[in-house]
Amino acid sequence: MTNWRNSRAELVANVAGRRSGGDLGRPPGCVVPLVTLRILGIDPGSRVTGYGIIETQGNRLRHIDNGIIATHPNEPLAVRLKTIYDGVARVIADYNPAAVAVEQIFLAKNPQAALVLGHARGSAMLAAVNAGLAVHEYTALQVKSAVVGYGRAGKPQVQQMVKALLNLPEIAQEDAADALGVAICHAHSYPLQQLLLRPRR
């Protein structure tokens, strides 16, 4: 049975160029420093949008910050969307992430709620794109699998694992914890994405 954690560490090592030998065109014994990647994870919502910033270096994860962008439920939707856009833009300006990861919309039973959530998600993504950042999307199943190892895990399990993986002093607020989970999911997926993008020889 494959050890997932070892496999992930090996992928990261491949991408960063830590492996000795000629597979990356470097002489044996040549060690290249691991690249640090700062990721902004976003859990969009029309009332509360969570955000979480982490850094990866090899297979290490480091928590930078997390929080929420809250809107007033009595304000018009357009005003709430501007609040989300401005909030995400401010977080990007403050923390200068290299990539943004956003959770995809789930199949909601209420079409109106799904539509409003789509607007909120679009505002957050637009703020990222306008800042020149690539936006990566992940399903809730992918996020839970990356964080907990089980795609049907409940929110308490995700929150506990986020706390453990990032060595947080306490469990983050629910929306912020979900955003951190999305960022962790991208951190796990990024090395494989880079390997797949490398041209074949």
N, C-alpha and C positions, 0 to 999 in steps of 0.2 A: 504493500500500500504506500502510495506516495505521500511524503511529509510535505504538506502544503506550505508551511512556514519556510522550510528549507528550500523548496522550489522557488518561492517568491524571492528569498534572499539571493538565490543564484541568478534569477532574472535581473535583479537590480545590479548585481555585480557585473553581469554581461554588458548591460547598457552603459554603466559608468566606466567600464574599461579596467576593472580591477583584476580581471583574470590575466594571468601571465600566459605567454605563448603567442603564436602567430594568428589566432583566430580573429583578432581585431587589427592585425597588421602592425603589432608592436613587438619589440624584442622581448624575450623572456626576462622576467624580473622587473619589467617596467611597471610602476604603479602610478595610476592616475587618480588624483583626488576625486572623491565622490561629489557629484553635483547636488547642490541643495535646491530643492523645489518648494516654493511657497504656494499653497493651494487655498483658495477661498471656496468653502462649501456653502450652499444656500438652500434653505428649505422654505420655498415661497408660500405665502398665505396672504389673503386679502386683509386680514386683521393683524396677524403677527407673522413676520418673516424672520426666520432664524438665520444667523450666519455664524460660521466658525472658520478660523484660520489656523492651519497647521503647516509645519515644514517637514520635509522628508530629507534624510541624508542616508543613502543606502537603504537598509531595512529599518532604520530608526524613524520614529514619529515624534515630533515635538509640538506641543500645544502653544499657540501664540496668543489667541484671544477668541472669545465667543460672545454672542449677545443677540439681541432682537431689535427689529425695527417695527414699532407698533403704530398702527393707524387708529383713528377714531371711528367707531362704527357708525356714528351719525353723520359723518362727512360724505359728500358725494363720491362716487366711485372714482371719478377722474382725479379728485384731490388725493384720495388714498393711494392711487397708483403713482402720483407724483411724489408722495412721501416715500414710497418704496424705492422708486428710482433714485431720488436724492440720497436716501439712506445707504443704498448699495454703492452709489458713486462715492460717497464720503468714506465708506469702509475701504474701498479700493484705493482712494487717494491716501488714506492714512497708513495702510499696510502694504501696498504695492505687491499684490500677489502676481505670480507668473501664469496662473491658470485658474479658471472658475469651473466648479462642478455644481450642477443643479439636478434636483430630483425631478423625474418625469411625472406627469399627471397620472394619477390612478383612475380607474373607472369608477366614477362616483355615481351613486344611485340618483342623485339630484342633478339634472342637467344644468340648471341655473348656477348651482354651486360650482360645478366643474368649469363653467364658462368664466365666472368671476375669478376662480383660481388661475385659469389660463391667462387672464389679463395681468394678474399679479406676477405670475411667472415671466410673462413677456416683458414687464417693466424691469424686473431684475436682470434678465438676460440682455436687454437693450443697454442697460447701464454698463454691463461688462463689455459688450461689443464696442460701444462708443469709447471705452477706455483702451481699445486695441487688444483685448484679451480673448483667447480661445475659450469657448464654452463647451463643456462636456456634459452629456446627459446620461443619467442612470436611473433605472427603475428601482422601486422600493425593494423588489426581490434581490436585485444585484447588491444594493446597499446592505441589506440585512445579511446576505451571504458573505459579503466581504468583512463585515464587522463581527458578526456572531458565528458565522459558519453554517447558518440555517436560515433559509429564505422566508420561513413563516414565523420567525421570532417576533415576540411582542415588544412593544416600546420599552417596558422596564428592562428587558434583556439587552436591548440596544444601548440604553442609557448606561447600564452597568458596565458593558464591554467598552464603550467609549471612555468611560471614567478610567477603566483599567489600562486600556491601550495607550492613553495619553497621560496617565499618571496624574489625573486631576485630583485636587483636594476634596472635592465633593461632586455629586452628580449635577451636570449642567441643566439649565432650564430645558424643558421638553423640546421646544422648537430649535434652540441652539444645539442641543445634543443631536438632533436629527441632521442639522447642517454639518456638524463635525463628522457624523457618520458618512455623509455624502463625500466630504473631503477625504476621509480615510479610504473610501471605496475608490476614488480616483488615484490615490497614492498606491493602492494595490494593483490597479489596472494599468497605470502609466508605463511601467517597465515593459509589459507585454506589448502594449501599443507601439512603443518605440522599436521593439524588435521586429514587429510585423511591418513597420514602415521602412526598415533598412533594406536597401536594394540587395538582391541576390547576386552572388558572384558566379 
